[in-house]
Amino acid sequence: PEATRKLHADPISPIFVSPTYCSKHHGLSRPQPAVPTALPTPGLPVAPAATPSLSRQTRTFLTRRTPTKRKSQGDGMLWTKRGDYPKNIDEEYWSYPTVTAKDLQNRRERPRQVKMLTREFIDDSLYNPHYGYFSKHATIFSPGQPFDFNSIEDGPAFHRLLGERYIEFEDLLDEKKPDIARQLWHTPTELFRPYYGETIARYLVSNYKLTLYPYHDLIIYEMGAGNGTMMLNILDFIRDTDYEVYQRTKFKIIEISPALADLQMKNLLDTLNSKGHRDRVEIINRSIFDWDTYVHSPCFFLALEVFDNFGHDAIRYNARTEVPQQGGVLIDADGEFHEYFNTQLDPVAARFLRVRQAASRRPFPSPLGPRFLRGIRSAPPFRKEFSLPEYIPTRLMQFFDVLNQYFPAHRLVASDFSSLPDAVPGLNAPVVQTRYQRRTVPVTTPFVHQGYFDIFFPTDFNVVEDVYRAVTGKLTQVMSHEDFVHRWAYIEDTETRNGENPLLTWYKNASMLMTV
């Protein structure tokens, strides 16, 4: 299986173009009888059935019968989407301040009566220290003992065994602290421990010995290290296979989440005091975007499955003029979300569009579609005033700025998903999902109750590679996750008895980007 972690227009002014209404519960429809009545937190949607559908993220709204509205079957009632009556937010738009995720870092309550750019809202939802998804609600699955793939019959048998481990893991958590809205996901590092970490370690040691040894130490930075498993597997492998290199190895984790930073240190102290890794590890609890220390030494920088959670900006285009408009969200006094678009781009989004246009060596996709079809699509009956939004990785570009400014001798090793199923509408659009009662509930908008939803994006590696090269001036290589594993892993370690290899088949929608 492919891996995942899983409008109504009303112009306000020339610079405030076509506000778009979007409820934090995403629209309204007839209630479903299977919807649970108890919610873990006000505003958190729930799953009425095993198969998610749009009706899950709904509220009801009853109106008088009119000939233009849909009539429900059998009861004579009429149900109208709240989006049919969008709230006029002209006054709020001009009176509410525009805030950033950094402005909200010290706030313990979710903001109201403010405006935010899309990337800032996503950052606040995921990383706010007091209510953010990764700060308070996220748990990374650990399967316990590593899987013995050579004794497992086939891929489906591994899937069943993984399901059993999931149940055992969550049952143990519920014994300590029940949580019907626990956010739980897995990573390749955890599923294929220690083999995936050893694969990365082989790449690091080989490139270190070819280009830096013996004049420099092996310095490894990892951003977003989860449970710290990758660090432990890499250090174990280097110590066991090349002790001379191990003596010159330093591993530094940059972790934005205090909870995960504490967990990484706990795992290090609980299991490895006697093995000597402690003196080689430093855990730095801060955001990479707050980094201000110049690192002159050559180093490897690991960014494994972190690009997908970087904030993106929503950009849509006028179908006739192709003028871009930048999206944001207004949060009213009731905590409801109203999406808007503005013809005035902020400097970060404008710079990304310029860099992408100048640096791209290949044509990149546009929400307007192929150029030769745009004239047809702008003519009746196909004409639409605006395109669907495109989500551009502006925060990722700022991460490249940090690498260029503070880690000039770095070598990046990054992996992430190049495509994702069940994304919200738009180009390069995210998957937005939560878990409720151990079931995954996807929704169709990124503007949801902050902290309870994972918001993660696919990475267009063709575009990202060109932007990285333009910002840092470095040469790069992109390859599929499968090709990387074939080159650097002992694939026999993860083969099942019938010859299937989950490490190869489970992450076909992932790619790697490396500095060369």
DRENBA-336291 format. One record per residue: x, y, z of N, C-alpha, C, O in turn. Coordinates in steps of 0.05 Angstrom, whole numbers, plus 5000, padded with zeros to 4 digits. Example, Ala and Ser with C-alpha at 12.3 -4.5 7.8 and 13.67 -1.06 7.14 Angstrom:
2
526448865156524649105156526449345156528549345169/525749555142527349795143525850015157526850235161/
***
This chain:
516
501649765000500050005000501750255000503950255011/500750464988502150714989502250815018500350785033/504550925025504851005053503851285057504351465041/502451335079501851595089502151595119502151375130/502251785132502251785161499451805170497751755187/499851885149497251995142497452245143495552395138/464355604946465255864955463456084943462356134921/463656164964461856364954463356634953464456724973/463456754928465156994925463457244931461157264924/464757434944463457694951465657894954466757924976/466458044933468758214935468558434956466358544960/470758484969470758684990472158944979471159164983/474358914965475759144955477759044934477958794930/479059214920480959124900483158944911484258774896/483958974937486058804947484958564963486358384969/482358564969481158344983479358204964477058294959/480257984952478857874929477457624937478657434947/474857624933473157384935473657224961474957014960/472757324984472957175008471556905005469456894992/472656705018471456435015470756335043472456335061/468356245046467456155073468355875077468155705059/469355815101470155545107469755505137471355615153/467855345145467455285173469555095184470654935168/470255115209472154925220471054645221472554455226/468454615217467254345215466654275186465454065181/467554445168467254405139464354355131463554125127/462954575129460254555116458254425134458754355157/455754385122453554275137452054075120451954115096/450953875132449253695117447453545136447553585160/445753375126443953215142445553045161447552915152/444853025187446352855205446052565199444052475188/448152415205448152125201447551995227448552075248/445951785228445151655253447451535268447251495293/449651465254451851335268453751525281455751435293/453351785279455251975290455251955321453051985332/457551915334457551905363456752185374457252385362/455552175398454652425410456752555427456552795433/458752405436460752515454463252595438464252435422/464252825442466652925428468852955449468353035471/471352885441473552915460474153205466475053275488/473753385447474253665450472353825433471753735410/471354045442469454195426470654265399472954355398/469254215378470154285351471554055337472254075314/472053825352473453605339471453425325469653325338/471853385298469953215284470352925291472452845301/468352755287468452475293467652315269466552415250/468252055271467751875249465251715253465051565272/463251735235460751585239460951305229459351135237/462851235212463050975201465850915194467551095195/466450665187469150585181470250725157472650775155/468550785137469350915113468951215115466551295116/471051385116470551665119469151795095469451695073/467551995100466252135079465952425087466352495110/465152595068464952885074462952945095463253135110/460852775098458752825117459652825146458252915164/462152715151463052705178463552975189463053035212/464653155172465353415182463053605177463253795161/460853565191458453715184456853805208457253695230/455254005204453154075223450554105207450654115183/448354115221445754145208444754425210445454575228/443154495190441954765190439254745178438954665154/437154805192434354765183433155035174433455235187/431855025150430655265139427855215131426854985131/426455425123423755405112424055275084426155285071/421855145076421855025049421755245028420155435030/423555225008423555404985423955224961425155014962/423055314938423255144914426155114904426654934888/427955274914430755254904432455074920434755024913/431554974943433154814961432454514958430254444951/434454354965433954064963432053974984432254065007/430353794977428453674997429453405005430153244988/429453355031430153085040427952895035425652975031/428552635034426652435027425052355052426152275072/422352395049420652265069419752435093417752365105/421152645100420452785124419553075120418753205139/419553165095418653435089420453655098419753895095/422853585110424653785119426653865097427053715078/427754095100429654195081432254255096432254385116/434454165084437054205097438854365079439154305055/439954585090441454765073444254795084444654825108/446254775067448954825075449355105086448255295075/450855125107451455395118452955565097452655805097/454455425080455855575059454055715040454955895025/451455635039449555785022448956065033448056235018/449656115058449256375070451856465083452056475107/453856525066456456605077456356855093454957045086/457756855115457857095132459457315118461557265107/458357555120459857785109461957865129461357945152/464457855121466657905140468258155132470558185140/466958335117468358585110469458735134471858805135/467758775153468558935176470758795192472658925200/470458535196472458385211475158385197477258405210/475058355171477558345155479158595160481658585164/477958825160479459075162480159145191481959295196/478659025211479259095239480958885253482358955272/480958635244482558435257485558465250486258515227/487358425270490258435264491158185250489957965252/493258205234494557975222496757885240498558035248/496757625247498657515266500157285253499257175233/502357215265503956985255504056765277503156815299/505056535269505356315289507156395311506756325334/509256555305511156645326509756825346510356815369/507956995336506457175354504757015374504257115396/503956775367502156615384503556415401502256255415/506256405401507756205415507156195445507155985457/506656425456506256435485503356425493502656445517/501556405474498656385479497856105485498555915471/496356065506495355795514492655725502491855495502/491355925491488755885479488855935449490356105440/487255795434487155825405486156105399484356205412/487356235378486656515373483856555362482856385349/482756795368480256885355480557175348482357315359/478957265330478957545320481657625310482757835317/482857455293485357505280485257415251483457265243/487257495235487657395208490457265208492257355222/490757055191493356925188493656835160491756755147/496156845150496756715124496556415128496756315150/496056275106495655985107498055845120497755675137/500455925112502855785124503055835154503955665168/502256075163502456135191500355985207500955885229/497955955195495955795209496855505211496455375232/498055395190498955115191501155085212501054885227/503055265213505155255233504055265261504855115278/502155445265500955465292499455215299499655125322/498055095281496454855286498254625293497554455310/500554605280502354375284504354415307504954225321/505354655311507654695328507254875352509154925367/504954995356504555165379505355005404504354785408/506955125422507854975446505654885464505954695480/503355015464501254965483498954795472497754645487/498354825447496154665436496754545408494954435395/499254555400499954455373499854155372500154015392/499554055348499253765343501753615353501453415367/504153705345506553555353507353615382508753455394/506353835393507153895420505553745441506553675462/502953685435501153585456499753325449499153165467/499253275423497353055417498552825401497152635396/501052845392502152655373503752445388505252505406/503352185380504851965390505951795367504451735348/508451735368509651575347509651285355510651215377/508651115338508450825344511150695346512950755329/511550525366513950365369513050075370511450005388/514049905352513049625352514249445373513649205373/515949545391517149375410519649235398521349375387/519748975399521948835387521948865357519748865345/524248885344524348905315522948665302523048445313/521748715279520448495264522648305252524648405241/522148045254523847845241522647785214521047595211/523347945194522047925168522447655155520747555141/524847545160525447285147523747055156523546855143/522347095179520546885189517646945183515946775189/517047175171514247245164513647135137515247155118/511247025133510546885108510547075084511847015064/509147305086508947475062508047755071507847815095/507547935052506748205058504148225074504148365094/502048085066499548095082499947995111498748095129/501647795114502247695142503647915158503047945182/505448055146506748285160504748495167504848605189/502848545149500848745154499148665178498448835195/498348415179496748315202498348335228497248415249/500948255227502548275251502848565260502848615284/503248745241503449025248500849125262500949275281/498549035251495949105264495849015292494749155310/496748765297496748665325498548825343497848885366/500948905333502749065349501549335355501849445377/500149445336498749705340496749685363496749855380/495149475362493149445383494449405411493649535430/496549245412497949205437499149465447498949535471/500349625429501649875437499550065448500050195468/497350095434495350285443493850195468493050355484/493549935471492249825495493949895520492949975540/496649875517498349945539498150245546498250325569/498050415525497750695530495050765543494950935561/492950625535490250675547490150585576488650695592/491750385584491850295612492950525629492050555652/494850675619495950895634494251145632493851285652/493351205608491751455604489951415579490951455557/487451345583485651315560485351575544485351795555/485251545518484951775500483651695474484951565458/481151765470479751685446480651845422480051775399/482052065426483052235404486052225402487252415392/487252005411490251985409491051985380489951845363/493052155374494152175347496651995345498652045358/496451785330498551575329499251515300497451465283/501751505294502651435267505351295268506651285289/506151175245508651025244510451145224509651295206/513051085226515051175207516650935198516650735211/517950955174519650735165521950675185522750445187/522850875199524950835219524050635240525550455248/521550665250520550485271519750215259520350005272/518450205236517549955225519849775218519649525221/521949885207524149725197526649755213528949745203/526349795239528549815258529949545260528549345262/532549535260534549755256535449785227537249945221/534149645208535149615181535049885166536849945150/532950035170532850295156534950485166536250625150/535350495192537450665203540250575193541950745188/540650315191543250215181543650295152545850345143/541450305136541650395108542650685107544450745091/541450855123542351135123545251155133546851305122/545950995153548650995164550750915143552851035141/550150715126552050635105552550865086554750915078/550351005079550751235061552451445074554351555061/551951505099553551715113556451645116558251805110/557051405125559751315129561351305103563651395101/560051195082561451175056562151455046564451495037/560351645047560851905036562852055054564452215044/562652015080564552135098567352045092569252205091/567751785089570451675085571551755058573951775054/569751795038570651865012571552155010573352224994/570352335026570752615021571852775045573052985041/571352685069572052845093574152715111575652855124/574152455112576052315130578852325119579152295094/580952355135581052385164581252675174581852725197/580652865156581153145163578953265180579353465193/576553145179574353255194572853035209572952805201/571553105231569852915245567352865229566553025212/566052645236563352585225561252715242560652615264/560152935233558153085249555453055235555253115211/553552955249550852905238548853065253548653045278/547253225239544953365250542453215240542253145217/540553185258537953075250535753255260535653325284/534053335242531753515249529253345251528653185233/527753375273525253225275525752935278524952775261/527052855300528052575303526052385315526752155320/523552475321521552285331522352175358522852325377/522351905360523151775385526151765389527051675410/527651845369530651825371531651555360534051495364/529951405347530751135339532851145317534750985317/532551325298534551355276537351405288539251285279/537451595307540051655319541251405332543651345327/539751255347540751015360541650805340543850685344/540150765319540850555300543350635285545050465279/543650895278546050985264548550955281550550855272/548351045306550651025324551350735330553750665331/549350565334549950275338551450165315553450015318/550550225291551750115267554650215263556450045258/555150465267557850575264559650455285561950385279/558750435310560450325331561150035325563449945330/559249875314559649595310561249535285562449315283/561249715265562549655240565049815234566749725219/565350045247567750205242568250375267567550615268/569650255286569950385312571750635310571350825325/573550645291575250885287573551125279573951345288/571651075261569851295253568051365276567451595280/567151165291565351205313566551395334565251565345/569151375338570551545358570551835349571052015365/570051885323570052155313567252255305566952445291/565252105315562452165307561152335329561352285353/559652535320557952705338555252715325554952775301/553152675342550452665332548852885347548752885371/547553065332546153285344543253295333542853305309/541353285351538553295344537453575348537853695369/536053675329534553935331531653865332530453785312/530353905355527653815359525954045370526554165391/523854115355522054335363520254265386519454435402/519454005388517553925409518853855435520553685436/518153995457519353925483518753645491520553505503/516353545485515653275493517353065479518352875491/517853105453519452915438522452945446523852745446/523353185452526053215460526553065487528652935490/524653085505524852935530524852635525526352485538/523152545507522952255500525552165488526551945494/526752325471529352245458531452215479533052025478/531652395498533552375519533052135537534951995546/530552085543529751855560530651595546531851415559/530051565520530851325506533851295505534951065507/535251515503538151505503539251405530541051235530/538251515551539251445578538251175587539751025600/535851095579534850835588536250605576536550395589/537150625551538150395537541150405530542250195524/542450635532545050645520547250755538549450805529/546750795564548850895581551350715580553550815578/550850455581553050265582554450245555556650135553/553250345534554450315507556050555498557350555477/555950765514557750985509556751195490558251385483/554251185480553251385461552851655474552851855460/552351665500551451915512553352145506552452365502/555952095507557852305503557952395474559252605468/556652255456556752325428554252465418553952525395/552352505437549652605429549052865442549752905466/547853045427546853295438544053335427543553315403/542153395445539353445437538653735442538853835465/538053875421537554165422534654215418533554165396/533254305438530354355437529754635428529454815444/529654665401528954925390528054885361528554665349/526755085350525955075322528355135304529955315310/528554995282530655055263530455335252532455455244/527955445253527655725242528455935262528556175256/529155855287530256035306533356005309534556125326/534455845291537355775293539056025288538456175269/541056075305542756315301545656255307547256435311/546455995306549255915311550555835285549555665270/552855955279554255895255555855635258557355615277/555455445240556855185241558755175217557855135195/561255215222563155225200564154955191565054925168/563954755208564954485202563154345182560754385182/564354185164562654015147560853825163561753725183/558453795154556553625169554453515150554053615129/553253295159550953175145548453265160548353275184/546453345145543953445156541653255147540953255124/540553105166538352915160535653065164535153185185/533953045144531253145146529352935134528652945111/528752735151527152505142524252545150523552545173/522552565130519652615134519152855151517552845170/520453075144519753335158518853545138517353725146/519653525113518653715093515653725092514453935089/514353495096511453475092509953635113507653715107/511053685136509653845156510554135157509754275176/512054225138512754515136510254665125508854565108/509954915136507755075126507955145097510155205087/505655145083505455215055503555455052501755495069/504055615032502155825025500255735003501055584985/497755815005495755764985495655994964495356224972/496055924939496056114918494056024896494155804887/492256204889490456144867490856364846492056564851/489856304822490356484799487756564785485956404783/487756814777485556904760485656764734487656764720/483456624726483556454702483956624677484956514657/483256874677483557044653486157184652487557184632/486957314674489357474675491857314685494057394681/491357084699493456924711494857064733497156994740/493657274745494857414767494557244793492357154798/496657204808496457034832495157184855495357434857/493857034873492657144897493456954920493456714917/494157074943495156924965492956884985491357064992/492756634996490556565014491256605043493656595051/489256655058489456675087486856585100484956515086/486756595126484356515141483756725162485556815176/481256805164480256985185478856815205477056655199/479556845231478256705253476556895268477557095279/473956855268472157055279471857015309473256845321/470057165321469657165351468656895360468956825384/467256745343466256485350468156255345467556025349/470556315335472456115328472055985301473355775295/470256095285469855985258471956095239472956315242/472555935218474555995199473356095173471355975163/474456315162473556415136476056455118477756625124/476256305097478556335080478156575061475956635053/480356715056480256945038482756935020484656795026/482657084999484957114981485457414975483557574973/487957474973488857754970490757774947492557614944/490357984930492058014907494858114915496758104899/495158214939497758314949499358084961498658004984/501357974947502957754958504857854979505958074976/505257695000507257775020510057715008510257564989/512257835019514857805007515857515004517157444985/515157345023516057065023514856914999516256784984/512156934996510856794974511756904948512156754929/511957174946512857294921515657204913516257154890/517457184933520157094928520156804918521656734899/518556634931518556354922517656334892518956184877/515656474885514756464857516956564838517256444816/518456764846520656864829522856654827523856604805/523656544850525856354850525056104834526656004818/522656004838521755774823521855824793522755664777/520856054785520756124756523556144745524056054722/525456264760528156304750529856044751531556004734/529355874771531155644776530255394763531855204759/527755364755526655104746527955024719527955184700/529054794719530254684695528254524678528754454656/525954474691523854314677521154464681520854614700/519354424663516654544667515454444693515654204699/514154614707512854534732509754564729508854734714/508254404743505354404740504154664750505254794767/501854734738500454974746497554904750496454734735/496155024770493354974773491655074750489254994748/492755234733491355334709491355124687489855144667/492954914690493154704670495054774648496354984649/495354594628497254644606496554904592494154984589/498555054583498155314571496455304546494855484541/496755094530495255084505492255034510490655064491/491454944534488654904540487355144555484955144559/488955334563487855544580485855714565483855804577/486255764539484355914524481655784523479555914524/481655514520479155364519477755374546475355414547/479355344567478055334594477055604603475355614620/478055814591477056084599474656164583473556384588/473755994564471356054548468955904559469255684570/466556024556464155874565463855614549464755614526/462855394560461655384588463755284609462955224631/466355284602468355174620469455394638471055324656/468755644633470155864647469655854677467355824687/471855884692471655924721473356174727475456224714/472456324746473856574752476556534763478456684756/476856324781479456274793480155984792478355814790/482755924793483655654793483355534821482755684840/483655274824483955154850486555254862488355344847/486855254888489355344900491655164894491354914892/494055274893496555124892497955184919497955414927/499054974931500355004957503355004952504554804944/504655234957507455264952509155244978508255354998/511455104977512955055002514755285010517155275008/513455505019514955745026516655695051518955795053/515655545071517255495095519655315088521755345100/519355145069521654975061523855155049526255105054/523055345033525055535022526555685044528955725043/525055755065526355895088528255705103530255785114/527555445104529355245115531955235099534155215111/531755245073534155245056535855495062538255485061/534455715067535955965075537555915100539856005102/536355785120537855725145540255555140542455605150/539955345123542255175117544455335103546755305109/543655505085545655665070547055865088549455905085/545555985106546756195123548356085146550556195152/547355875159548655775184550055515181551655445198/549555355160550855105156552055095127551254935111/553855275121554755305093556155055083556255015058/557254885100558654645092556954395095557954175097/554354425097552554195102552254025077552754105054/551353775082550553595060547753485069547553345089/545853555054543053485061542353195052543053115030/541053055070539852795064536952815072536352805096/535152825053532352865058530652655045531352565023/528552575058526652395045523852485052523352585074/521952435034519152505039517452385017518352264998/514752435021512852325002512652504977512352744979/512852384954512652534929509752544919509152704902/508052384930505152394924503652284948504752114963/501152364951499552274974496652234964495552404949/495352014973492551984966490752134986491652215007/488252184978486252304995486952585004486352665026/488252734986488953014992486453194989484553124976/486553435001484453634997484653744969486753704956/482653874959482753974931484954184927485454344945/486254164904488354354898490854214888491053964889/492754364878495354264868497354254891497654444906/498754024893500653984915499254024942500354124962/496653934943494953984967495553784989496553564983/495053855014495653675036493553465041491253495033/494353265056492553085069492053195097493953265111/489553225105488853325131487153105145485053035135/488153005167486752785180487152785210489152895220/485352655224485552615253484852325259484052175241/485252245284484351975292482352015315482652175332/480251845313478151845334477351565338476551425319/477551465363476851195370478350995352477250805342/480951055348482850885333482150865304483150675290/480651055293480051055265481051325253480851535266/482051305229483051545215480651685202479051565188/480551955206478352115195479552335177480652535188/479552305151480552525134478452735130476052685131/479252985126477453205121478453355095480453285084/476853545087477353665060478253955061477954105042/479354045084480354315086482554325107482454165126/484554495103486654515124485854695147487354715167/483554825145482755015166480954865186478454865184/482254735205480854555224481854625252483754775256/480554505272481154565300484154515305485154295302/485454725313488354715315489354505335488254495358/491254345327492554155345491453875344492753695353/489153835332487953565331488153435304487353205300/489353565284489553455257492453465248493853665251/493253245236495853245221495353375194493453295180/497053555186496853695160499553645147501553755155/499553475126502153415113501853405083499853325072/503953505070503953565041505753375026507753265037/505053315001507053184983509253384976508853624978/511453274967513753444959514253404929514753174920/514153614914514953604886517953624884519053844885/519253394883522153394885523553534861525753634864/522253544838523453694816523653984822525754114818/521454094833521454384840523254434864524854624864/523054264885524554304909527554284904529154444915/528354094887531254074881532254324868534454424875/530754434849531654684835531754924854533655084853/529854944872529855164892532155134911533555334917/532754884920534954834938537654914924539355044937/537954834900540354904885540655204882542955314884/538455344876538555634873539255774899540755974899/538255684921538655814947541455754958542755934968/542355504956544855424968547255414949549555424958/546655394923548855364904550155094903552255064891/548854894916550054624917548854444895546754494885/550354234889549454034870547853824885548353774909/546053694871544253504885543753254868544453244844/542553064881541652824868538952744880538552754904/537052684863534352584871533952304861534552244838/533052134878532351854870529951754886529351864907/528751554875526451444890527451304915529751224917/525651284935526351144959527150854953529050754966/525750724935526450454928529250424916530650244924/530050614899532750604888534850644909536950514909/534250834927536150884949536550644966538850574973/534350504973534550274990536050044975537649904987/535450014950536849804934539849854935541449664935/540650104934543450174933544950144960547250064960/543550204982544950235007544050035029545350015050/541949885024540949695045541749415038542349345015/541849245059541948955055539048875053537848815074/537948855029535148815026534248535036531848485040/536148355038535448095049534448105077532847935086/535248315092534448335120531448375122530248305143/530148495102527248565104525648395085523348475078/526648175075525148005057523447805073524447695093/521047765064519347555077519947285064521547275045/518747085074519346815065518746765035520046605022/516646905025515946864997517447054978516847064954/519347214989520947394972519947684971521247854960/517547734982516648014983518348175002519548075021/518548434997520148615013518648865020518549055004/517448875044515849115052517449375052516249585046/520049365057521649615057521649735029521849985027/521449575009521349674981518549744972518249944958/516549594980513849624969512249824985510349944974/512849875011511150045027511650345022509950505029/513850415010514450705007515150764978517050914972/513450664960513850724931513151014925513951114904/511651144942510951424937512851614952512051844959/515251524958517251694972519751724955520351554938/521151954959523652004944525752114963525152194986/528152124954530452224969531752454954531952454930/532752644969534252874959536852884974536852914999/539152874960541752884973543553094960543453134936/545153224977547253404967549553224958550353034972/550753294935553053134926555553314925557753224918/
***
